[in-house]
Amino acid sequence: MFYVYIDLANDGTVTLIDSGDDPFLPIRALLEIIGFAYILVGIQALIATTIMEFLVLTKVKSFTLQMFIAGLLGLVSGGVLGEWLFLVIGLIVGICAGYGLITLQRYENRVFN
């Protein structure tokens, strides 16, 4: 079986390696991929969620405007990755995450108030 492995220790090139050479290669490659995911996507998601939670949901009362801002934050988060496909994915994820946050906030307001 072959795996794509990004060698961060050297020059960052993508290498196709037979896993028979190193039995722990799939585990190391998975850990590096997870690390890249947190750096490239996790930080943007954390920033966008913080903006939604503490600014948008407390200041903006219009559901449509809240959803628009959530989609815009997702679009910006996807745009940071530099591909058109990530813009679309970011927009979809932003709208879905925004809808979830707005629904959760409205539920909490109904239950606790």
N, C-alpha and C positions, 0 to 999 in steps of 0.2 A: 504494500500500500504506500502511496506517495502523499506527502503533505507539503503545503506551502508554508514556508518558514521565513519569517522576517528576522534577520540577524541584526539585532540592535547593537551588539558589541562591536561590530565592524562598521561597515558603511551604510547599513540599512537596506541593502538590496534584498529583493524577494528571490528565494532560492527554492527549487523543487528538489526535495531530498527523499531518498528511500528510507523509510523508518527503520529498516533492518540495520542501518548504520548506528543508530542510537535509539534504544528502546524507550527512553524518556522524552524523545523529541515531540511526540504529540502533546504531552502534558506541558512542556515548556512553551510550545507554540500556542497552545490554548491560553496559557497565562499571559503571554505577550499580547494576544488579540484582545483579551479582557482588559488589560492595561490600556491599550490604545482606545478601546471603546469608552472607558471612563474618561480619558483625557479629551478625546474628540467630541464625545456626545454627552457624557455625564455632567461635565461642568456647565455646558450650555443649558441643559435641562434644569439643573439646580438654580441657575440664575433666572431662567424664564419662570420657573415655578415660584421663586421668591418674589419676583416682580408681580406675578399674578396674585399671589396670596396677600401681600402686604400693601400693594398700591392699587391694583385694578379692582379687586373684589371689595376693598373698603371704600374706594372713592367713586367708582363708576357703578351706577345702579341699572343701566340699560343692559338687558341680556344680549341684545344684538351687538352692542359696542364691546361688551366683555368678550364675546366670541370672536369678534373681529380682531381685537388686541391679542387674544390667545393664538389665533391663526398667524398673525403678523410676527409674534414672538417665535413661533415654530418655524416660520419661513426664514427669519433671520438666523435661527439656530442651524437650520439645514444649509443655508447659504454660506455659512462659515466653512463648510467642508468643500466648497468650490465646484460642485457638479449640479447640473440642472435636475437630475433625478433626486438629489438630496433636498432640493428646494421643495419639490412636490411631497416627498416623504415628510419633511419638516412641517409643511403646512398641514398635512393630514394628522400627524401626531400632535401638533399644537392645538388643532381644533378638538381632537379627542381628549387630550389632557385638560384643556380648558373646560370642556363640557363636564368632565368628571369633577374638576375642582369646583365649578359653579354649582353643580348638583349637590356635592358634599357640603358646601357652605350653606346652601339653602336648607338642606336637611338639618344641619346642626342648628341653624337659626330657629327652625320650627320646633325642634325638640327641646332645646335649652332655653328658649325664651318664652 
